[in-house]
């Protein structure tokens, strides 16, 4: 004996689409979760890399500042301050010719109270650089100069090492470090006179 066919009732409009959407929804949620996880991991890696890079830069900068200060302290040993002693920029600047592979800007600041006293060749982080010597009353200011690959100017960064003030900045294709036991206010005044350096 056969059973009569079951009655057929059509579903409401849109039911098929709702069922298909419900079936696809978990896959979409999984994809969203995977995307969020991937983005989160990428952000963590980016943060860790940035932190490492900034730390490495800071360590390099700290090492440079220590080497620059060492150069300043060496110069204070009697007989080590100058290789050329002169208050004339037109004597000091040409003296560097043939001793360095660049020509450092040498500026006469005597009228502003920072007379030039001379210069020498120094070595900082394995590179021969110019060291220009200025005075402010009884204080010595060593201005270390080396070329850099960009003409971009940077604002001065201030640091204190072992009681000495160090200002470090870039201008016109040169990197500068001014080091002295002179007070910070007068060091800032000196830096403003030097940046950008006047033409020799």
N, CA, C and O of each residue as an XYZ file, in Angstrom:
800
protein
N       0.862     -1.186      0.000
C       0.000      0.000      0.000
C       0.891      1.225      0.000
O       1.741      1.389      0.875
N       0.697      2.064     -0.962
C       1.503      3.290     -1.064
C       0.850      4.413     -0.287
O      -0.367      4.556     -0.166
N       1.809      5.215      0.239
C       1.323      6.365      1.007
C       1.031      7.514      0.055
O       1.682      7.677     -0.977
N       0.057      8.286      0.423
C      -0.233      9.453     -0.437
C       0.937     10.444     -0.358
O       1.612     10.535      0.668
N       1.164     11.168     -1.424
C       2.276     12.135     -1.396
C       2.055     13.191     -0.320
O       0.940     13.621     -0.027
N       3.213     13.587      0.256
C       3.148     14.640      1.278
C       2.780     15.964      0.628
O       3.136     16.237     -0.518
N       2.080     16.753      1.365
C       1.701     18.052      0.773
C       2.932     18.937      0.596
O       3.856     18.858      1.406
N       2.971     19.748     -0.402
C       4.074     20.656     -0.714
C       3.619     22.082     -0.435
O       2.615     22.552     -0.972
N       4.380     22.754      0.415
C       4.069     24.160      0.718
C       5.255     25.019      0.286
O       6.363     24.824      0.784
N       5.053     25.934     -0.597
C       6.181     26.783     -1.010
C       6.621     27.679      0.159
O       5.809     28.167      0.945
N       7.935     27.867      0.234
C       8.482     28.731      1.286
C       8.216     30.193      1.009
O       7.897     30.581     -0.115
N       8.348     30.982      2.025
C       8.130     32.410      1.821
C       9.206     32.996      0.911
O      10.307     32.453      0.813
N       8.887     34.094      0.251
C       9.887     34.705     -0.644
C      11.161     35.069      0.131
O      11.091     35.573      1.252
N      12.308     34.813     -0.469
C      13.591     35.199      0.129
C      14.163     34.184      1.088
O      15.260     34.396      1.605
N      13.453     33.058      1.356
C      13.946     32.067      2.317
C      15.250     31.431      1.833
O      16.190     31.244      2.606
N      15.289     31.102      0.537
C      16.505     30.479     -0.018
C      17.723     31.386      0.204
O      18.787     30.922      0.616
N      17.552     32.680     -0.074
C      18.664     33.617      0.094
C      19.081     33.734      1.559
O      20.267     33.849      1.864
N      18.093     33.703      2.469
C      18.406     33.793      3.893
C      19.197     32.569      4.354
O      20.136     32.692      5.140
N      18.813     31.388      3.861
C      19.517     30.156      4.251
C      20.953     30.190      3.707
O      21.903     29.862      4.418
N      21.091     30.586      2.451
C      22.431     30.641      1.865
C      23.310     31.677      2.579
O      24.507     31.465      2.777
N      22.696     32.785      2.956
C      23.459     33.810      3.684
C      23.897     33.285      5.048
O      25.009     33.556      5.500
N      22.996     32.518      5.711
C      23.327     31.951      7.023
C      24.444     30.928      6.903
O      25.281     30.818      7.798
N      24.466     30.171      5.796
C      25.523     29.175      5.589
C      26.870     29.871      5.360
O      27.898     29.413      5.857
N      26.863     30.985      4.602
C      28.098     31.699      4.294
C      28.615     32.511      5.479
O      29.817     32.768      5.557
N      27.762     32.916      6.389
C      28.126     33.828      7.463
C      29.302     33.319      8.307
O      30.220     34.102      8.550
N      29.338     32.083      8.762
C      30.471     31.634      9.581
C      31.799     31.768      8.843
O      32.803     32.151      9.443
N      31.813     31.452      7.532
C      33.051     31.580      6.769
C      33.512     33.035      6.753
O      34.703     33.318      6.886
N      32.551     33.966      6.586
C      32.892     35.378      6.569
C      33.439     35.808      7.925
O      34.401     36.573      7.998
N      32.809     35.306      9.020
C      33.296     35.649     10.359
C      34.699     35.102     10.591
O      35.543     35.763     11.195
N      34.945     33.849     10.088
C      36.286     33.289     10.222
C      37.294     34.140      9.470
O      38.394     34.403      9.957
N      36.897     34.572      8.263
C      37.784     35.410      7.471
C      38.056     36.736      8.186
O      39.189     37.217      8.201
N      37.000     37.329      8.783
C      37.198     38.579      9.521
C      38.119     38.365     10.717
O      38.986     39.198     10.982
N      37.947     37.264     11.441
C      38.800     36.976     12.599
C      40.240     36.777     12.154
O      41.169     37.273     12.793
N      40.427     36.035     11.034
C      41.787     35.835     10.534
C      42.412     37.155     10.099
O      43.594     37.401     10.336
N      41.603     38.004      9.458
C      42.105     39.302      9.023
C      42.506     40.155     10.220
O      43.569     40.775     10.220
N      41.645     40.183     11.250
C      41.967     40.949     12.451
C      43.236     40.420     13.114
O      44.076     41.200     13.561
N      43.374     39.104     13.177
C      44.554     38.509     13.787
C      45.811     38.884     13.002
O      46.845     39.217     13.582
N      45.702     38.823     11.660
C      46.846     39.164     10.809
C      47.223     40.627     10.966
O      48.403     40.960     11.080
N      46.220     41.504     10.972
C      46.484     42.936     11.151
C      47.119     43.197     12.513
O      48.063     43.979     12.627
N      46.588     42.528     13.560
C      47.149     42.691     14.897
C      48.596     42.241     14.972
O      49.430     42.908     15.584
N      48.897     41.093     14.341
C      50.262     40.579     14.326
C      51.185     41.534     13.567
O      52.304     41.804     14.005
N      50.710     42.043     12.425
C      51.517     42.987     11.652
C      51.799     44.252     12.458
O      52.910     44.780     12.429
N      50.778     44.738     13.183
C      50.967     45.935     14.009
C      51.988     45.682     15.111
O      52.824     46.538     15.401
N      51.916     44.486     15.733
C      52.878     44.161     16.788
C      54.297     44.088     16.228
O      55.239     44.579     16.849
N      54.447     43.470     15.046
C      55.769     43.383     14.424
C      56.296     44.760     14.050
O      57.477     45.051     14.235
N      55.413     45.607     13.521
C      55.809     46.965     13.156
C      56.257     47.753     14.390
O      57.256     48.470     14.350
N      55.503     47.610     15.485
C      55.854     48.300     16.723
C      57.201     47.810     17.242
O      58.052     48.605     17.642
N      57.387     46.465     17.228
C      58.650     45.909     17.734
C      59.828     46.358     16.878
O      60.889     46.699     17.399
N      59.631     46.356     15.542
C      60.700     46.800     14.649
C      61.012     48.275     14.865
O      62.178     48.665     14.930
N      59.966     49.098     14.979
C      60.174     50.528     15.215
C      60.883     50.788     16.526
O      61.770     51.638     16.604
N      60.492     50.051     17.564
C      61.134     50.212     18.868
C      62.604     49.828     18.793
O      63.466     50.525     19.329
N      62.886     48.707     18.119
C      64.277     48.280     17.958
C      65.075     49.317     17.183
O      66.197     49.655     17.560
N      64.477     49.834     16.070
C      65.179     50.811     15.235
C      65.480     52.082     16.019
O      66.592     52.607     15.957
N      64.469     52.584     16.769
C      64.692     53.796     17.566
C      65.736     53.549     18.640
O      66.567     54.414     18.917
N      65.694     52.359     19.248
C      66.701     52.027     20.255
C      68.090     51.984     19.650
O      69.050     52.478     20.242
N      68.197     51.386     18.453
C      69.498     51.321     17.780
C      69.987     52.715     17.421
O      71.169     53.024     17.578
N      69.067     53.567     16.935
C      69.450     54.948     16.621
C      69.923     55.678     17.867
O      70.926     56.391     17.847
N      69.174     55.486     18.964
C      69.537     56.158     20.213
C      70.907     55.693     20.689
O      71.719     56.499     21.145
N      71.165     54.372     20.581
C      72.471     53.857     20.990
C      73.568     54.438     20.118
O      74.634     54.796     20.618
N      73.312     54.536     18.785
C      74.310     55.115     17.882
C      74.549     56.570     18.224
O      75.694     57.019     18.256
N      73.466     57.328     18.486
C      73.601     58.740     18.836
C      74.360     58.893     20.145
O      75.233     59.753     20.260
N      74.032     58.060     21.137
C      74.733     58.118     22.418
C      76.213     57.833     22.231
O      77.055     58.499     22.833
N      76.537     56.853     21.406
C      77.944     56.528     21.151
C      78.649     57.693     20.480
O      79.789     58.006     20.824
N      77.979     58.349     19.513
C      78.572     59.518     18.854
C      78.836     60.631     19.859
O      79.905     61.241     19.859
N      77.853     60.889     20.714
C      78.030     61.948     21.703
C      79.195     61.637     22.634
O      79.958     62.535     22.991
N      79.337     60.391     23.025
C      80.458     60.007     23.881
C      81.784     60.214     23.158
O      82.744     60.700     23.756
N      81.848     59.848     21.866
C      83.091     60.023     21.109
C      83.424     61.507     20.923
O      84.586     61.907     21.001
N      82.395     62.312     20.677
C      82.611     63.755     20.514
C      83.123     64.361     21.823
O      84.048     65.174     21.818
N      82.525     63.965     22.928
C      82.992     64.466     24.219
C      84.427     64.022     24.484
O      85.229     64.796     25.006
N      84.753     62.791     24.130
C      86.138     62.323     24.282
C      87.094     63.209     23.488
O      88.174     63.554     23.967
N      86.687     63.576     22.265
C      87.515     64.474     21.451
C      87.703     65.827     22.118
O      88.796     66.393     22.093
N      86.644     66.338     22.708
C      86.729     67.630     23.415
C      87.695     67.515     24.596
O      88.550     68.380     24.791
N      87.555     66.452     25.377
C      88.408     66.283     26.558
C      89.868     66.091     26.167
O      90.759     66.612     26.837
N      90.126     65.344     25.084
C      91.513     65.190     24.598
C      92.110     66.531     24.242
O      93.288     66.789     24.488
N      91.273     67.398     23.651
C      91.802     68.696     23.193
C      92.219     69.588     24.352
O      93.035     70.493     24.177
N      91.669     69.339     25.531
C      91.982     70.181     26.688
C      93.320     69.826     27.333
O      93.816     70.564     28.183
N      93.903     68.697     26.930
C      95.248     68.353     27.392
C      96.206     69.371     26.770
O      96.130     69.620     25.567
N      97.103     69.963     27.560
C      98.002     70.992     27.008
C      98.700     70.529     25.727
O      99.240     69.425     25.656
N      98.672     71.406     24.716
C      99.316     71.130     23.441
C      98.457     70.389     22.433
O      98.928     70.090     21.336
N      97.193     70.081     22.775
C      96.342     69.308     21.871
C      95.162     70.108     21.307
O      94.357     69.567     20.550
N      95.056     71.378     21.666
C      93.869     72.139     21.277
C      93.868     72.507     19.803
O      92.821     72.473     19.158
N      95.048     72.863     19.253
C      95.115     73.313     17.859
C      96.129     72.510     17.068
O      97.131     72.032     17.600
N      95.844     72.378     15.789
C      96.883     72.056     14.813
C      97.273     73.353     14.099
O      98.412     73.517     13.660
N      96.315     74.262     13.993
C      96.578     75.594     13.459
C      95.944     76.594     14.429
O      94.741     76.541     14.683
N      96.754     77.500     14.967
C      96.268     78.503     15.915
C      96.169     79.834     15.191
O      97.179     80.401     14.774
N      94.935     80.333     15.042
C      94.739     81.613     14.363
C      93.322     82.104     14.625
O      92.387     81.312     14.739
N      93.180     83.397     14.716
C      91.854     84.001     14.842
C      91.313     84.404     13.466
O      90.214     84.947     13.362
N      92.081     84.139     12.428
C      91.700     84.541     11.067
C      91.093     83.352     10.322
O      91.769     82.353     10.079
N      89.822     83.467      9.964
C      89.154     82.375      9.258
C      89.827     82.069      7.929
O      89.765     80.933      7.458
N      90.476     83.069      7.309
C      91.123     82.869      6.017
C      92.473     82.176      6.165
O      93.097     81.807      5.171
N      92.912     82.004      7.377
C      94.088     81.172      7.649
C      93.648     79.758      8.031
O      94.240     78.772      7.590
N      92.611     79.674      8.849
C      92.155     78.369      9.360
C      91.519     77.530      8.256
O      91.835     76.348      8.115
N      90.630     78.128      7.480
C      89.911     77.344      6.454
C      90.853     76.704      5.438
O      90.734     75.505      5.188
N      91.798     77.461      4.832
C      92.683     76.816      3.850
C      93.618     75.777      4.473
O      94.102     74.884      3.778
N      93.870     75.890      5.768
C      94.756     74.924      6.426
C      94.208     73.504      6.306
O      94.986     72.551      6.251
N      92.890     73.343      6.266
C      92.274     72.012      6.182
C      92.432     71.373      4.799
O      92.253     70.163      4.660
N      92.765     72.170      3.773
C      92.891     71.632      2.410
C      93.945     70.533      2.378
O      95.065     70.727      2.851
N      93.585     69.376      1.818
C      94.507     68.254      1.726
C      94.546     67.386      2.973
O      95.066     66.271      2.938
N      94.000     67.888      4.074
C      93.982     67.101      5.320
C      92.644     66.398      5.520
O      92.553     65.405      6.242
N      91.605     66.927      4.869
C      90.264     66.343      4.916
C      89.739     66.244      3.491
O      90.225     66.937      2.598
N      88.744     65.381      3.278
C      88.160     65.281      1.935
C      86.945     66.190      1.779
O      86.112     65.980      0.897
N      86.851     67.197      2.639
C      85.796     68.213      2.524
C      86.343     69.514      3.089
O      87.359     69.532      3.783
N      85.647     70.604      2.778
C      86.065     71.919      3.263
C      85.063     72.408      4.309
O      83.928     72.743      3.971
N      85.473     72.449      5.569
C      84.521     72.862      6.608
C      84.266     74.364      6.551
O      85.173     75.138      6.246
N      83.041     74.776      6.841
C      82.779     76.210      6.926
C      83.437     76.780      8.183
O      83.262     76.248      9.280
N      84.177     77.843      8.018
C      84.851     78.494      9.149
C      84.316     79.909      9.230
O      84.434     80.677      8.275
N      83.726     80.260     10.367
C      83.041     81.538     10.524
C      83.708     82.347     11.624
O      84.037     81.813     12.684
N      83.904     83.620     11.374
C      84.458     84.521     12.387
C      83.313     85.070     13.228
O      82.473     85.812     12.718
N      83.267     84.718     14.506
C      82.198     85.162     15.398
C      82.719     86.094     16.495
O      82.074     86.268     17.529
N      83.896     86.691     16.260
C      84.493     87.550     17.291
C      83.579     88.709     17.651
O      83.491     89.083     18.820
N      82.900     89.282     16.671
C      82.035     90.432     16.944
C      80.838     90.049     17.812
O      80.231     90.911     18.448
N      80.497     88.760     17.838
C      79.389     88.287     18.670
C      79.876     87.745     20.015
O      79.082     87.259     20.821
N      81.191     87.834     20.250
C      81.724     87.395     21.531
C      82.190     85.952     21.568
O      82.424     85.398     22.642
N      82.327     85.332     20.383
C      82.822     83.949     20.303
C      84.004     83.920     19.325
O      83.857     83.440     18.201
N      85.154     84.419     19.730
C      86.275     84.496     18.786
C      86.797     83.121     18.377
O      86.877     82.200     19.190
N      87.147     83.007     17.108
C      87.804     81.816     16.583
C      89.221     81.772     17.147
O      89.896     82.799     17.217
N      89.669     80.590     17.548
C      91.023     80.449     18.079
C      91.900     79.564     17.199
O      93.127     79.645     17.260
N      91.273     78.718     16.381
C      92.059     77.843     15.526
C      91.288     76.597     15.165
O      90.062     76.560     15.263
N      92.014     75.574     14.747
C      91.367     74.333     14.358
C      92.335     73.175     14.362
O      93.542     73.349     14.528
N      91.785     71.987     14.176
C      92.602     70.777     14.117
C      91.795     69.693     13.406
O      90.589     69.833     13.204
N      92.466     68.629     13.037
C      91.799     67.437     12.533
C      91.615     66.492     13.714
O      92.552     66.252     14.476
N      90.412     65.959     13.864
C      90.126     65.009     14.933
C      89.522     63.764     14.303
O      89.189     63.759     13.117
N      89.382     62.713     15.095
C      88.774     61.473     14.624
C      87.619     61.137     15.554
O      87.805     61.004     16.764
N      86.404     60.998     14.975
C      85.218     60.620     15.740
C      84.564     59.448     15.026
O      84.300     59.518     13.826
N      84.304     58.378     15.755
C      83.735     57.135     15.223
C      84.456     56.696     13.943
O      83.826     56.314     12.957
N      85.773     56.760     13.983
C      86.587     56.269     12.881
C      86.679     57.176     11.674
O      87.242     56.774     10.657
N      86.149     58.380     11.747
C      86.149     59.286     10.602
C      86.918     60.555     10.939
O      86.739     61.134     12.010
N      87.781     60.984     10.011
C      88.513     62.242     10.205
C      87.540     63.397      9.990
O      86.867     63.469      8.962
N      87.473     64.292     10.961
C      86.558     65.427     10.877
C      87.289     66.700     11.289
O      88.380     66.654     11.857
N      86.669     67.828     10.992
C      87.227     69.123     11.390
C      86.782     69.453     12.806
O      85.637     69.210     13.187
N      87.707     70.011     13.576
C      87.380     70.542     14.896
C      87.796     72.003     14.903
O      88.981     72.329     14.823
N      86.803     72.878     15.002
C      87.069     74.318     15.061
C      86.975     74.736     16.513
O      86.086     74.294     17.241
N      87.885     75.581     16.927
C      87.960     75.963     18.335
C      87.555     77.433     18.478
O      88.127     78.320     17.844
N      86.565     77.657     19.318
C      86.096     79.002     19.642
C      86.230     79.221     21.146
O      86.379     78.272     21.915
N      86.175     80.472     21.544
C      86.267     80.789     22.970
C      85.089     81.669     23.378
O      84.513     82.388     22.561
N      84.753     81.594     24.643
C      83.773     82.497     25.250
C      84.304     82.781     26.649
O      84.190     81.953     27.553
N      84.887     83.968     26.810
C      85.613     84.286     28.033
C      86.667     83.194     28.278
O      87.522     82.988     27.417
N      86.639     82.494     29.409
C      87.657     81.466     29.674
C      87.206     80.075     29.246
O      87.893     79.094     29.532
N      86.068     79.968     28.568
C      85.521     78.670     28.156
C      85.934     78.335     26.719
O      85.959     79.205     25.849
N      86.250     77.089     26.495
C      86.578     76.585     25.159
C      85.350     75.898     24.572
O      84.683     75.118     25.252
N      85.057     76.190     23.312
C      83.997     75.497     22.579
C      84.650     74.764     21.411
O      85.260     75.391     20.544
N      84.525     73.461     21.388
C      84.956     72.683     20.238
C      83.749     72.484     19.334
O      82.709     71.991     19.771
N      83.895     72.867     18.081
C      82.832     72.659     17.095
C      83.327     71.605     16.107
O      84.189     71.876     15.271
N      82.768     70.403     16.218
C      83.138     69.306     15.331
C      82.233     69.342     14.105
O      81.023     69.536     14.224
N      82.825     69.154     12.925
C      82.075     69.269     11.666
C      82.446     68.112     10.748
O      83.622     67.787     10.578
N      81.423     67.495     10.158
C      81.663     66.480      9.125
C      80.544     66.570      8.093
O      79.445     67.020      8.416
N      80.805     66.148      6.859
C      79.754     66.201      5.832
C      78.746     65.078      6.009
O      79.058     64.021      6.559
N      77.527     65.326      5.531
C      76.485     64.299      5.503
C      75.896     64.251      4.100
O      76.169     65.119      3.272
N      75.092     63.237      3.843
C      74.600     62.993      2.483
C      73.374     63.819      2.126
O      72.867     63.691      1.012
N      72.881     64.656      3.020
C      71.676     65.429      2.733
C      71.885     66.896      3.091
O      72.681     67.225      3.970
N      71.164     67.765      2.402
C      71.210     69.198      2.724
C      70.153     69.588      3.737
O      70.052     70.758      4.108
N      69.358     68.617      4.193
C      68.273     68.918      5.135
C      68.844     69.451      6.444
O      69.883     68.996      6.920
N      68.143     70.421      7.009
C      68.550     70.981      8.295
C      67.746     70.329      9.410
O      66.567     70.018      9.243
N      68.395     70.126     10.543
C      67.703     69.579     11.704
C      67.853     70.544     12.871
O      68.866     71.232     12.998
N      66.846     70.585     13.709
C      66.895     71.435     14.898
C      67.945     70.879     15.849
O      68.215     69.678     15.841
N      68.538     71.741     16.666
C      69.575     71.259     17.582
C      69.020     70.312     18.638
O      67.950     70.536     19.205
N      69.765     69.269     18.880
C      69.465     68.328     19.957
C      70.444     68.645     21.089
O      71.644     68.791     20.854
N      69.935     68.749     22.302
C      70.772     69.117     23.446
C      71.010     67.894     24.325
O      70.099     67.100     24.558
N      72.229     67.753     24.806
C      72.557     66.658     25.710
C      73.577     67.159     26.722
O      74.315     68.112     26.473
N      73.597     66.496     27.859
C      74.600     66.788     28.887
C      75.340     65.492     29.157
O      74.724     64.467     29.451
N      76.670     65.537     29.055
C      77.511     64.380     29.334
C      78.616     64.815     30.286
O      79.409     65.705     29.979
N      78.651     64.177     31.433
C      79.710     64.411     32.425
C      79.927     65.899     32.715
O      81.056     66.352     32.900
N      78.832     66.639     32.751
C      78.901     68.058     33.077
C      79.162     68.978     31.898
O      79.250     70.192     32.082
N      79.289     68.440     30.702
C      79.517     69.235     29.495
C      78.238     69.289     28.663
O      77.515     68.300     28.546
N      77.974     70.452     28.093
C      76.819     70.617     27.213
C      77.219     70.292     25.780
O      78.276     70.706     25.305
N      76.358     69.545     25.102
C      76.599     69.182     23.697
C      75.358     69.536     22.897
O      74.252     69.102     23.218
N      75.551     70.330     21.852
C      74.469     70.635     20.906
C      74.836     70.004     19.579
O      75.973     70.116     19.120
N      73.868     69.340     18.964
C      74.125     68.592     17.742
C      73.038     68.938     16.738
O      71.851     68.841     17.052
N      73.431     69.344     15.520
C      72.450     69.734     14.496
C      73.055     69.538     13.112
O      74.248     69.269     12.976
N      72.216     69.677     12.082
C      72.660     69.575     10.693
C      72.189     70.791      9.923
O      71.109     71.323     10.177
N      73.009     71.228      8.977
C      72.639     72.351      8.104
C      73.560     72.359      6.900
O      74.762     72.121      7.024
N      72.998     72.633      5.744
C      73.764     72.830      4.510
C      74.745     71.705      4.221
O      75.886     71.958      3.836
N      74.308     70.467      4.403
C      75.155     69.324      4.074
C      76.227     69.000      5.095
O      77.124     68.203      4.819
N      76.147     69.608      6.278
C      77.138     69.360      7.327
C      76.443     68.971      8.626
O      75.335     69.424      8.911
N      77.107     68.130      9.406
C      76.656     67.757     10.750
C      77.580     68.458     11.735
O      78.796     68.475     11.547
N      77.005     69.036     12.783
C      77.759     69.812     13.767
C      77.534     69.267     15.170
O      76.434     68.834     15.513
N      78.591     69.295     15.976
C      78.492     69.073     17.416
C      79.277     70.187     18.091
O      80.470     70.345     17.831
N      78.638     70.947     18.937
C      79.328     71.969     19.738
C      79.408     71.446     21.164
O      78.397     71.044     21.740
N      80.612     71.450     21.735
C      80.839     70.884     23.066
C      81.580     71.890     23.924
O      82.577     72.473     23.499
N      81.075     72.089     25.152
C      81.743     73.027     26.063
C      81.173     72.870     27.467
O      80.113     72.277     27.668
N      81.908     73.422     28.436
C      81.356     73.542     29.787
C      80.643     74.882     29.961
O      80.213     75.230     31.060
N      80.525     75.625     28.869
C      79.786     76.883     28.873
C      78.314     76.611     29.170
O      77.794     75.546     28.837
N      77.646     77.580     29.801
C      76.235     77.359     30.150
C      75.381     77.196     28.890
O      75.728     77.680     27.812
N      74.259     76.503     29.059
C      73.418     76.118     27.929
C      72.858     77.317     27.179
O      72.726     77.270     25.956
N      72.525     78.392     27.891
C      71.989     79.589     27.235
C      72.969     80.165     26.224
O      72.579     80.501     25.106
N      74.229     80.283     26.602
C      75.238     80.821     25.678
C      75.596     79.811     24.593
O      75.961     80.191     23.481
N      75.492     78.534     24.915
C      75.701     77.527     23.872
C      74.616     77.630     22.801
O      74.899     77.502     21.609
N      73.388     77.859     23.225
C      72.299     78.039     22.248
C      72.548     79.277     21.387
O      72.292     79.272     20.183
N      73.047     80.327     22.016
C      73.363     81.553     21.264
C      74.431     81.256     20.209
O      74.317     81.694     19.064
N      75.460     80.516     20.595
C      76.524     80.127     19.667
C      75.947     79.309     18.510
O      76.274     79.552     17.348
N      75.095     78.347     18.831
C      74.517     77.496     17.790
C      73.695     78.301     16.794
O      73.756     78.049     15.591
N      72.932     79.260     17.282
C      72.121     80.090     16.375
C      73.005     80.905     15.435
O      72.640     81.139     14.283
N      74.156     81.332     15.922
C      75.081     82.075     15.071
C      75.692     81.173     13.990
O      76.043     81.631     12.903
N      75.805     79.912     14.310
C      76.454     78.968     13.365
C      75.472     78.324     12.404
O      75.910     77.777     11.392
N      74.173     78.356     12.658
C      73.226     77.619     11.823
C      72.173     78.548     11.239
O      71.429     79.181     11.989
N      72.095     78.643      9.915
C      73.005     78.007      8.984
C      74.335     78.733      8.959
O      74.382     79.940      9.192
N      75.416     78.023      8.681
C      76.717     78.684      8.667
C      76.767     79.795      7.627
O      76.244     79.655      6.522
N      77.392     80.880      7.993
C      77.589     81.975      7.028
C      78.653     81.562      6.022
O      79.512     80.731      6.316
N      78.585     82.143      4.851
C      79.596     81.832      3.844
C      80.947     82.358      4.320
O      81.016     83.450      4.884
N      82.022     81.599      4.103
C      83.346     82.044      4.576
C      83.850     83.214      3.764
O      84.944     83.718      4.020
